[in-house]
Amino acid sequence: MEHGEHLAALLSFLSEKHASVFAAFLADAREMIPGLVDLQFRAIGGPSDAVTVDVVDRGREGATRLAYASFGTVRALALRA
């Protein structure tokens, strides 16, 4: 199991089914994580449906997979969720 896999599923669920809750979560996360711009979700293939999260930071080109984000970023997102 990859780090943040359950967190990715939870955040994806919130963004799809509870947009206002996710928007409030993201606003709070931006206050806690310097440079956080957005969280993007991608479906990934495999034997079951799964999703991964990409972290978009100000000043970085592209996005960083949640599995490769800093421990502080993952922890802040998990604690806030």
N, C-alpha and C positions, 0 to 999 in steps of 0.2 A: 504494500500500500504506500502511495506517495504521500509526502508531507502535505497537509492542507487539503487532502481529497474530500473529507467530510465538510470542511469549511467551504470549499468550492461548491459543493452540492447545496448547502444551506443558502449561500449568497445568491446562487443562480435561482433557486426557488423563490427567495424574497424578491429578486428583481423581476421575475416573471409573474408571480401571483400576488405580490403585495408591494406594488411600485412605490407607494408613499412611504412605507416603512423602510424600503431599501434606500430611497432618496434621503431620508433622515439619517440612516446609518452611514451613507456615503459622506454626507455633510459633516457628521461627527468624526468620521475617519480622516477626512481632510484636515481637521483641526489637530488631530493626534499625530499624523504622519506627514512630516515636512515634504512638500513637493508632490504629494499624491494628487493626480488629476482625475483618474477614472479607474474603474475595474471593468474589464471586458471578459466575456464568457465565450468559450468555444467548446462545441461538442467534440468528443474524441471517440475514435472507433474502438472496438473491442467486443467481447462476448456480451457485454451489457451496456446500457446507456450510461454515459459518464460525461462530465464536464470539467473543464479546467479554467482557471482564472488567470488572466494576464493583468499585471499592475502597470498602469501608465503613469509615469512620473514626469514632472516638469523638468526640462533640461536634458532628458534622455531621448535618444532616437528609438522609436519602436516601443515595445512593451516587454516586461519581464514576467515569465511564468511565475506563479505564486510559489511553486516548488523551489525556485531559485532566488526568491526575494529574501531580504535580510530577515533574521530571526525576529528582530524588533517589529518589522512590518507585519509579519505573519501573526505574531503574538498580539499586537495592537488590534488587528482585524478580528482575531478570535475572541479576545476579551470583550470587544465592543459588540460582537454578534451575540 
